[in-house]
């Protein structure tokens, strides 16, 4: 594929427009100017490298998006040793995003772009930003040290989130922990509750997964799979009625959902939050307006979790956040939800469609972003998931209707196959977020 193959790009609105190299060069030049260099040669050279990278991954039939191009610009600048320019570009990218949206609510400037920069900076500092470096850590017997450092980092993020809550303590009634599938919302909820308790604030978790409608009520496809990844899969009317009751200081009777049978059982559980306490909602669609519309905005603190994994594979590509989360879900669903790994892979297109439309699209309304990626998790996820992938690939390699799942599984297989194996998961602490998915958690997460 040649550079001439890049003729068009996809804007954020979905509109396809002509590709313009000059816009890339100007954006990079402005970033060099921001650090006082005004380096025209660097801008030209980096723009050419970006186009070369685009030509490797995209074509006229598969055009890149604006976000794809911006991601590549950041990678080119970092790889070429121009980290200061890359940082300026990330900030430039953020300012442009603010101009488009008109308003951002992320507390303390903790927005995705800065979170990405911090995650990459930490990964480089701890020599775990590439598969090669991670494998070196495993071979040297230093994986335990990486586990400890990662847990310290994650706990620090929890403490920052708790501080943001405390700053609004007088007006809040609800803390909403939201984020895409398998981003670690449940463990985050438990850890945040612990941290607030240490500060003298009682926070009571309330999981909204029990408000799912019976699985058979969700629309199904020709394969018998059902789409339960939309907000409407939850009983929104009952949720809003219950939240309004709780906001008024009254008790509620919550439903109970059996994930193994996919049905709501014929009993309820009394839930009552003590006076002066906060209620923590762990829910996939917590940022969806219709989920909590019965509660005034001033009474809600919205925390958004995402696996901002910064790991480059042996081909120079960064591991996809969604792939890390799919591996987590494969492990969890097979262990605790009677959903074998094959079904998880084949169902993932529903997950992605739902989160892109209803979850990720609403992240600008969050008050705090929390990076739930764990630098050490892929070797352990390989231990739990890898053996299922060759079987899946062999079974579905010639089925065009399963092409989406096959492509995802092939990508997972190749990534995990390149990572050194571990003999078990003993190095993973019981308090680790990863235990939410592989079992053995010190928290009540299932």
C-alpha positions as CSV (number, residue, x, y, z in Angstrom):
1,X,0.0,0.0,0.0
2,X,1.3,3.5,-0.9
3,X,0.8,6.9,0.6
4,X,-1.5,7.7,-2.4
5,X,-4.0,5.2,-1.1
6,X,-4.9,7.7,1.7
7,X,-7.4,9.8,-0.1
8,X,-10.1,10.4,2.5
9,X,-10.7,10.4,6.3
10,X,-13.8,10.1,8.5
11,X,-14.7,13.2,10.6
12,X,-16.2,12.9,14.1
13,X,-19.6,13.5,12.6
14,X,-19.2,10.4,10.3
15,X,-18.7,12.6,7.2
16,X,-16.1,11.4,4.8
17,X,-13.8,14.2,3.5
18,X,-10.7,14.5,1.4
19,X,-7.4,13.8,3.2
20,X,-5.2,16.9,3.7
21,X,-1.6,16.4,4.7
22,X,-1.2,20.1,5.4
23,X,-3.5,19.9,8.4
24,X,-1.3,17.3,10.0
25,X,1.9,19.3,9.4
26,X,0.3,22.5,10.8
27,X,-0.9,20.7,13.9
28,X,2.6,19.3,14.6
29,X,4.2,22.7,13.8
30,X,1.9,24.4,16.4
31,X,3.0,21.8,18.9
32,X,6.7,22.5,18.3
33,X,5.9,26.2,18.6
34,X,4.2,25.6,22.0
35,X,7.5,24.3,23.4
36,X,9.4,27.2,21.8
37,X,11.1,25.4,18.9
38,X,9.1,26.5,15.8
39,X,10.6,23.5,14.1
40,X,9.4,23.4,10.4
41,X,11.7,20.5,9.5
42,X,10.4,18.4,12.4
43,X,6.8,19.1,11.4
44,X,7.5,18.1,7.8
45,X,9.4,14.9,8.8
46,X,6.8,13.8,11.4
47,X,4.0,14.5,8.9
48,X,5.6,12.2,6.4
49,X,6.1,9.5,9.0
50,X,2.4,9.8,10.0
51,X,1.3,9.4,6.4
52,X,3.6,6.4,6.0
53,X,2.0,4.8,9.1
54,X,-1.5,5.6,7.9
55,X,-0.6,3.9,4.6
56,X,0.3,0.7,6.4
57,X,-3.0,0.5,8.3
58,X,-5.6,2.2,6.2
59,X,-6.8,2.5,2.6
60,X,-9.4,4.1,0.4
61,X,-11.7,1.3,1.3
62,X,-11.0,1.6,5.0
63,X,-10.3,5.3,5.7
64,X,-8.8,6.5,9.0
65,X,-10.8,8.6,11.4
66,X,-9.6,11.9,12.8
67,X,-8.9,10.2,16.1
68,X,-6.9,7.5,14.4
69,X,-4.7,10.1,12.8
70,X,-4.2,12.0,16.0
71,X,-3.3,8.8,17.8
72,X,-0.6,8.1,15.2
73,X,0.8,11.7,15.4
74,X,1.3,11.2,19.2
75,X,3.0,7.8,18.6
76,X,5.3,9.2,15.9
77,X,6.4,12.1,18.1
78,X,7.0,9.9,21.1
79,X,8.9,7.3,19.1
80,X,11.1,9.9,17.5
81,X,12.2,11.2,20.9
82,X,10.1,14.4,20.9
83,X,8.1,13.7,24.0
84,X,7.7,17.4,24.8
85,X,6.2,18.1,21.4
86,X,3.9,15.1,21.9
87,X,2.7,16.4,25.2
88,X,2.0,19.8,23.6
89,X,0.1,18.0,20.8
90,X,-2.0,16.2,23.4
91,X,-2.9,19.5,25.1
92,X,-3.6,21.0,21.7
93,X,-5.9,18.1,20.9
94,X,-7.7,18.6,24.1
95,X,-8.2,22.3,23.6
96,X,-9.7,21.6,20.1
97,X,-12.0,19.1,21.7
98,X,-13.1,21.7,24.3
99,X,-13.8,24.2,21.5
100,X,-16.1,21.6,19.8
101,X,-18.0,20.6,22.9
102,X,-18.2,24.0,24.5
103,X,-17.9,22.5,28.0
104,X,-16.0,19.8,29.8
105,X,-16.8,18.6,33.3
106,X,-13.7,16.5,34.1
107,X,-12.5,17.3,37.6
108,X,-9.0,18.6,38.0
109,X,-8.2,18.5,34.3
110,X,-8.3,14.7,34.6
111,X,-9.5,14.1,31.0
112,X,-8.7,11.1,28.7
113,X,-5.9,12.7,26.8
114,X,-4.0,13.7,29.9
115,X,-4.8,10.3,31.5
116,X,-3.3,8.6,28.4
117,X,-0.1,10.7,28.7
118,X,0.2,9.9,32.4
119,X,-0.4,6.2,31.7
120,X,2.3,6.1,29.0
121,X,4.8,8.1,31.0
122,X,4.3,5.7,34.0
123,X,4.6,2.6,31.7
124,X,7.9,3.9,30.2
125,X,9.2,4.8,33.6
126,X,8.5,1.2,34.9
127,X,9.8,-0.4,31.6
128,X,6.5,-2.1,30.8
129,X,5.4,-0.1,27.8
130,X,6.2,-2.8,25.2
131,X,5.6,-6.6,25.1
132,X,9.4,-7.0,24.9
133,X,9.9,-5.0,28.1
134,X,7.1,-6.9,29.9
135,X,8.6,-10.2,28.8
136,X,12.0,-9.2,30.1
137,X,10.4,-8.3,33.4
138,X,8.8,-11.8,33.6
139,X,12.0,-13.6,32.6
140,X,14.0,-11.8,35.2
141,X,11.6,-12.8,37.9
142,X,10.5,-9.1,38.5
143,X,6.8,-9.5,37.8
144,X,6.0,-9.4,41.5
145,X,7.6,-6.0,41.8
146,X,5.6,-4.7,38.8
147,X,2.4,-6.0,40.5
148,X,3.3,-4.1,43.6
149,X,4.1,-0.8,41.8
150,X,0.9,-1.1,39.7
151,X,-1.3,-1.6,42.8
152,X,0.3,1.5,44.4
153,X,-0.6,3.5,41.3
154,X,-4.2,2.3,41.2
155,X,-4.6,3.0,44.9
156,X,-3.3,6.5,44.4
157,X,-6.0,7.0,41.7
158,X,-8.7,5.8,44.2
159,X,-7.4,8.3,46.8
160,X,-7.6,11.1,44.2
161,X,-11.2,10.1,43.4
162,X,-12.1,10.1,47.0
163,X,-10.7,13.6,47.5
164,X,-12.7,14.9,44.6
165,X,-15.9,13.4,46.3
166,X,-15.0,15.0,49.6
167,X,-14.7,18.4,48.0
168,X,-18.5,18.2,47.1
169,X,-19.5,16.1,50.2
170,X,-22.2,18.6,51.4
171,X,-24.3,18.5,48.3
172,X,-23.8,14.8,47.2
173,X,-26.2,11.9,47.7
174,X,-25.0,9.5,45.0
175,X,-21.6,8.5,43.6
176,X,-22.0,6.8,40.2
177,X,-19.2,4.5,39.1
178,X,-19.6,4.0,35.3
179,X,-17.6,2.8,32.4
180,X,-17.6,0.2,29.6
181,X,-17.8,-3.5,30.2
182,X,-15.1,-5.1,32.4
183,X,-13.4,-1.8,33.2
184,X,-13.4,-2.7,36.9
185,X,-16.3,-0.8,38.2
186,X,-17.2,-3.2,41.0
187,X,-13.8,-3.4,42.6
188,X,-13.4,0.4,42.1
189,X,-16.7,0.8,44.0
190,X,-15.4,-1.3,46.9
191,X,-12.0,0.4,47.1
192,X,-13.6,3.9,46.8
193,X,-16.0,3.0,49.6
194,X,-13.1,1.9,51.8
195,X,-11.2,5.1,51.1
196,X,-14.1,7.3,52.0
197,X,-14.7,5.3,55.2
198,X,-11.1,6.0,56.1
199,X,-12.0,9.7,55.7
200,X,-15.0,9.3,58.0
201,X,-17.6,9.2,55.2
202,X,-19.9,6.2,55.0
203,X,-20.7,5.1,51.5
204,X,-23.1,2.2,50.7
205,X,-22.8,0.3,47.4
206,X,-25.9,-0.4,45.4
207,X,-25.4,-2.5,42.2
208,X,-27.9,-1.8,39.5
209,X,-27.2,-5.0,37.6
210,X,-30.1,-6.5,39.6
211,X,-32.5,-4.3,37.6
212,X,-32.0,-6.1,34.3
213,X,-35.1,-7.4,32.6
214,X,-35.2,-11.1,31.9
215,X,-32.8,-12.1,29.2
216,X,-35.5,-13.5,26.9
217,X,-37.1,-10.0,26.7
218,X,-34.1,-8.6,24.9
219,X,-34.0,-8.6,21.1
220,X,-32.2,-11.7,19.7
221,X,-30.4,-12.5,16.4
222,X,-30.3,-15.5,14.1
223,X,-27.7,-17.2,16.3
224,X,-29.8,-17.0,19.5
225,X,-27.6,-14.3,21.0
226,X,-29.4,-11.4,22.7
227,X,-28.5,-7.7,23.0
228,X,-28.5,-6.7,26.7
229,X,-25.9,-4.0,26.3
230,X,-28.3,-1.1,26.0
231,X,-29.7,1.1,28.8
232,X,-33.1,-0.1,27.9
233,X,-32.1,-3.6,29.0
234,X,-32.5,-2.2,32.5
235,X,-35.8,-1.4,34.2
236,X,-35.2,2.4,33.9
237,X,-38.6,3.3,35.3
238,X,-38.1,1.2,38.5
239,X,-34.5,2.5,38.9
240,X,-35.6,6.1,38.7
241,X,-38.4,5.5,41.2
242,X,-36.0,3.8,43.6
243,X,-33.3,6.5,43.2
244,X,-35.9,9.2,43.9
245,X,-37.0,7.4,47.0
246,X,-33.4,7.0,48.2
247,X,-32.7,10.7,47.5
248,X,-35.6,11.5,49.7
249,X,-34.1,9.4,52.5
250,X,-36.5,6.5,52.2
251,X,-35.7,2.7,52.0
252,X,-36.4,0.6,48.9
253,X,-36.9,-3.1,48.0
254,X,-34.4,-4.0,45.3
255,X,-34.9,-6.8,42.8
256,X,-32.5,-9.8,42.6
257,X,-31.2,-11.0,39.3
258,X,-29.8,-14.5,38.7
259,X,-27.1,-14.2,36.0
260,X,-26.8,-17.9,35.5
261,X,-30.4,-18.2,34.4
262,X,-30.8,-14.7,33.0
263,X,-33.9,-14.0,35.1
264,X,-35.1,-11.8,37.9
265,X,-36.0,-14.1,40.9
266,X,-39.2,-13.9,42.9
267,X,-37.8,-12.0,45.9
268,X,-36.4,-8.6,46.9
269,X,-33.8,-7.3,49.2
270,X,-34.4,-4.3,51.5
271,X,-31.9,-1.5,51.0
272,X,-31.7,1.5,53.3
273,X,-28.8,4.0,53.4
274,X,-28.1,5.5,56.8
275,X,-28.7,9.2,57.3
276,X,-25.8,11.3,56.1
277,X,-24.3,8.5,54.0
278,X,-23.5,8.4,50.3
279,X,-24.9,5.8,47.9
280,X,-22.5,4.3,45.4
281,X,-24.0,3.1,42.2
282,X,-22.0,0.5,40.2
283,X,-23.5,0.4,36.7
284,X,-22.5,0.1,33.1
285,X,-24.7,2.9,31.9
286,X,-24.2,5.3,34.9
287,X,-23.6,8.3,32.6
288,X,-26.7,7.7,30.5
289,X,-29.0,10.6,31.4
290,X,-32.2,8.5,31.4
291,X,-30.8,6.2,34.1
292,X,-30.7,8.8,36.9
293,X,-32.9,11.6,35.6
294,X,-35.0,11.5,38.8
295,X,-32.0,12.8,40.8
296,X,-30.8,16.4,40.5
297,X,-27.3,16.8,39.0
298,X,-26.0,18.5,42.1
299,X,-26.7,15.3,44.1
300,X,-24.5,13.1,41.7
301,X,-20.8,12.6,41.4
302,X,-19.9,10.7,38.2
303,X,-16.8,8.6,38.1
304,X,-15.8,7.0,34.8
305,X,-13.4,4.0,34.6
306,X,-11.5,2.8,31.5
307,X,-8.5,0.5,30.9
308,X,-6.0,3.0,29.4
309,X,-3.5,0.3,28.6
310,X,-0.3,1.6,27.1
311,X,1.5,-1.4,25.8
312,X,3.0,-1.7,22.3
313,X,3.2,-5.1,20.7
314,X,6.1,-6.6,18.7
315,X,4.7,-5.0,15.5
316,X,4.7,-1.5,17.0
317,X,0.9,-1.4,17.5
318,X,-0.6,-0.5,20.9
319,X,-2.9,-3.1,22.5
320,X,-6.5,-2.0,22.3
321,X,-8.2,-1.1,25.4
322,X,-11.3,-3.0,24.3
323,X,-9.3,-6.2,23.8
324,X,-8.0,-6.0,27.4
325,X,-11.5,-5.7,28.6
326,X,-12.8,-8.5,26.4
327,X,-10.1,-10.8,27.9
328,X,-11.3,-9.8,31.4
329,X,-14.9,-10.5,30.5
330,X,-14.0,-13.9,28.9
331,X,-12.4,-15.0,32.2
332,X,-15.2,-13.6,34.4
333,X,-18.1,-14.8,32.3
334,X,-16.8,-18.4,32.1
335,X,-16.1,-18.6,35.8
336,X,-19.2,-16.8,37.2
337,X,-21.9,-16.2,34.6
338,X,-22.3,-19.5,32.7
339,X,-21.1,-17.7,29.5
340,X,-18.2,-19.6,27.8
341,X,-15.3,-17.7,26.2
342,X,-16.6,-18.4,22.7
343,X,-19.9,-16.8,23.4
344,X,-18.2,-13.8,24.9
345,X,-16.2,-13.2,21.8
346,X,-19.2,-13.7,19.5
347,X,-21.3,-11.4,21.7
348,X,-18.7,-8.6,21.8
349,X,-20.0,-6.7,18.8
350,X,-23.1,-6.0,20.9
351,X,-20.8,-4.8,23.7
352,X,-18.9,-2.4,21.4
353,X,-22.0,-1.0,19.7
354,X,-23.7,-0.4,23.1
355,X,-20.7,1.3,24.7
356,X,-19.8,3.4,21.7
357,X,-23.4,4.7,21.5
358,X,-24.3,5.0,25.2
359,X,-21.2,4.8,27.4
360,X,-18.1,6.2,25.8
361,X,-20.2,8.8,24.0
362,X,-21.3,10.2,27.4
363,X,-17.9,10.3,29.1
364,X,-17.7,14.1,28.8
365,X,-20.3,14.3,31.6
366,X,-18.0,12.6,34.1
367,X,-16.6,14.5,37.1
368,X,-13.5,12.2,37.3
369,X,-11.7,9.7,35.1
370,X,-10.0,6.7,36.6
371,X,-7.5,4.5,34.7
372,X,-8.2,0.9,35.7
373,X,-5.6,-0.7,33.5
374,X,-3.1,-3.0,35.2
375,X,0.4,-3.1,33.7
376,X,0.8,-6.8,34.8
377,X,-2.6,-8.2,33.9
378,X,-2.0,-9.7,30.4
379,X,0.2,-12.6,31.5
380,X,-2.4,-13.7,34.0
381,X,-5.2,-13.2,31.5
382,X,-3.2,-15.4,29.1
383,X,-3.1,-18.1,31.8
384,X,-6.9,-18.1,32.1
385,X,-7.9,-17.4,28.5
386,X,-5.3,-18.3,25.9
387,X,-6.2,-22.0,25.4
388,X,-9.7,-21.1,24.3
389,X,-8.5,-19.0,21.3
390,X,-6.9,-21.7,19.0
391,X,-10.1,-23.7,19.3
392,X,-12.2,-20.7,18.5
393,X,-10.1,-19.8,15.5
394,X,-10.1,-23.3,14.1
395,X,-13.9,-23.5,14.4
396,X,-14.9,-20.2,12.9
397,X,-12.1,-19.4,10.4
398,X,-14.3,-20.2,7.3
399,X,-17.6,-18.7,8.6
400,X,-18.1,-15.3,7.0
401,X,-21.0,-14.5,9.4
402,X,-18.6,-14.9,12.3
403,X,-15.8,-12.8,10.7
404,X,-16.1,-10.0,13.3
405,X,-15.5,-12.5,16.1
406,X,-12.7,-14.3,14.2
407,X,-10.8,-11.0,13.7
408,X,-11.1,-10.1,17.3
409,X,-10.0,-13.6,18.4
410,X,-7.0,-13.6,16.0
411,X,-5.9,-10.2,17.4
412,X,-6.2,-11.5,21.0
413,X,-4.4,-14.8,20.1
414,X,-1.4,-13.0,18.5
415,X,-1.1,-10.5,21.4
416,X,-1.2,-13.2,24.1
417,X,1.0,-15.6,22.1
418,X,3.8,-13.0,22.2
419,X,3.7,-12.6,26.0
420,X,5.6,-14.9,28.3
421,X,3.5,-17.4,30.1
422,X,3.0,-17.6,33.9
423,X,2.3,-20.8,35.8
424,X,-0.5,-19.4,37.9
425,X,-2.0,-16.3,39.4
426,X,-0.5,-16.5,43.0
427,X,1.3,-13.1,42.5
428,X,-2.1,-11.3,42.1
429,X,-3.2,-9.9,45.4
430,X,-6.7,-10.8,46.7
431,X,-7.4,-7.0,46.7
432,X,-6.4,-6.6,43.1
433,X,-9.0,-5.4,40.6
434,X,-8.0,-8.3,38.4
435,X,-9.4,-10.7,41.0
436,X,-12.9,-9.4,40.0
437,X,-12.4,-11.3,36.7
438,X,-10.2,-14.3,37.6
439,X,-11.6,-15.1,41.0
440,X,-10.2,-15.1,44.5
441,X,-11.2,-11.5,45.3
442,X,-11.2,-10.2,48.8
443,X,-14.3,-8.2,47.9
444,X,-17.9,-9.4,47.3
445,X,-17.8,-8.9,43.5
446,X,-20.0,-11.7,42.2
